[in-house]
Amino acid sequence: MKIGIDKIGFYAPHLYLDMTKLAETRNVDPDKFTIGIGQEKMAVPPMTQDAVTLAANAALKILDEADKQAIDFVIFGTETGVDSSKSAAVYVHELLGLNPYARAIEVKQACYGATAGIQMAKGHIAMNPESKVLVLGSDIARYGLSTPGEATQGAGAAALLISADPHIMALEDESVYFTADVMDFWRPVYSDEAFADGKLSNEQYIAFFSEIWSRYKEKSGLDLKDFEAITFHLPYTKMGKKALKPVLEEADANIQERLKTNYQVSTGYNRIIGNVYTGSLYLSLLSLLEQQNDLEAGSRIGMFSYGSGAVGEFFTGILQDGFREHLQVKQHHDMFTSRKEVTVPEYEAIFEEKLPTDGSTIKLDINNDPAAICLGGISDDKRQYVNKLQ
Ligand code: HMG
């Protein structure tokens, strides 16, 4: 039985910051951000969007009524969850009106959470072929104003519907995963902002890819020529390139060219959104599928997932006949192009806004947020979500 990605969608908040303008304000050469790091724009989340609303908005765009009835498992990968006990998946389950006979859980391992969710979904469908699983990867990446990580912030959510006989991509069984205790990036429970050892994190990402790729080749008997493209978790768009570069030497010039071209295409959406942690690999996959018109059914796509701390996994999928008809190219294009630019002072003011942590009530103005699903405020220590379509 084939199991894989039946539908895939992405949601970004409606505000963005131009990285050249951020560089100028920080007295940095803009080329460092746009070329050295490889980011042009950064998604800026208003107070009315959090990990729950971003994910619910991403899923809303891809699910029809039949999906909502068939989904019996919601797996929410995030490292910016809104509650230490209740899973973000339960909120999304309610906001979307999903079948009540469902499981709903949250999964955490930095940027790797959604990949863990996909693998769990695959096992669930193998046992229950009629069911569909909604996997979400939703995050807000925050390092702090004027920190080295600032240029690698972002916000957004990917939503994937995993099913039997998928329309877009069948996931193959061979995969290699690897865990090692590394303090390259972490966020203690008392902090809103992540801590990163930037140099170590880059080194570990590259080392994990190299280790996992070697073992994958041994286990599968495949090599670079068997891949149309390899997509990566992209904390910033230069990162995957750094990991791929040493490995490319294994292939002849034509294959190198194909993988380099497709890598470039796979960074397109990430370049204008920034790091979205758990959703980042899937934003890159979406970028490739929606923007590379030469891709053919039957092609094998590699996916490298990396979550600091650290867990990495390399897995693969085969594009299915007619996969293009199940993508939402225009919807994503319209969402990205209708975003509103904010100035650096506006971004800084939004960054500094905080929800109360002392139990007081707050009502947020959701009229300026075009999203269908918003955070309307907090009362009695409970987040009040609004689905404007209901
Ligand atoms: P930095 O120290 O400010 O930057 O921080 P740099 O000095 O290393 O420069 C970056 C690149 O720009 C270099 O290129 C420079 O040469 C180049 P490279 O040598 O690396 O190829 N450069 C220029 N290029 C053109 N014109 C110029 C110019 N100046 C410099 N004028 C860093 C960079 C990414 C470390 C920082 O932003 C950071 O700490 N970010 C957060 C951590 C991170 O993203 N790590 C990535 C791997 S870990 C990961 O992916 C997991 C993660 O997503 C979290 C999770 O799993 O949950 C982060």
Boltz pocket constraint, residues with backbone or C-beta under 6 A from the ligand:
constraints:
  - pocket:
      binder: B
      contacts: [[A, 29], [A, 31], [A, 32], [A, 35], [A, 36], [A, 37], [A, 79], [A, 109], [A, 110], [A, 111], [A, 112], [A, 148], [A, 149], [A, 150], [A, 151], [A, 152], [A, 184], [A, 185], [A, 196], [A, 197], [A, 198], [A, 199], [A, 201], [A, 202], [A, 205], [A, 233], [A, 234], [A, 235], [A, 236], [A, 238], [A, 239], [A, 275], [A, 277], [A, 306], [A, 307], [A, 308], [A, 309]]
      max_distance: 6.0
